[in-house]
């Protein structure tokens, strides 16, 4: 958010563009981390459900 503020208050269009490019890269990085984390969570949930289903069916 600070990069967006800097871009908005910058008097130089080139500096503003640089701030926005950096902000975009940071958003892409965070989005990648979130996608990885969600994939891990979903994988664990599916594995847990599979284990639960297998145990439940044996009873």
N, C-alpha and C positions, 0 to 999 in steps of 0.2 A: 504494500500500500504506500509506503514511503516513496517508492520509485514513481508511482502514479502522481503523487503530490508534487514531487520534484519536476516531473514533466509538465504538469499543469501550471506550475508557477515559474517555469523557466522562460527567460526572455529570448533564448536562442532556440530556434526550431531544430537545429542539429543536435543540441544537447537534449532537448525534449525527445527527439526520435531515439537517441541512444538510451535514455532512461526507459522508454517504452519497450525497446528491443530487449533490454535486460530483464524487465518485468515479465515479458512474454516467455523468455527462457526459464525464468524462475517458476512461472506457472506450469510450464511443460514438465519441469523437473518434479514439482510437487504432485502433479497429476500422475506421473509415472510411479512415484512412490505409493500413492493411494491405490492405483490399479494393482500393483504388486501385493499390497497388504490385503486388499479385498480378495484377490485370488487365493492367498494363503488361508484366509478365514473361511471362504467357501469350501475349499478343499478339505479343511479340517472338519467342517460341519458335515459334509457329505461322507467322509470317512467315519465319523462318529455315528452317523445315522446308519451306515452300513453295518457297523459293529453291533449297534443296538438291535437292528432288524435281525441279524444272524442269531444273536443270543435269544431274542424273543421267539423266533421260529423254532428253536431247539426245545423250548419248554412245552 
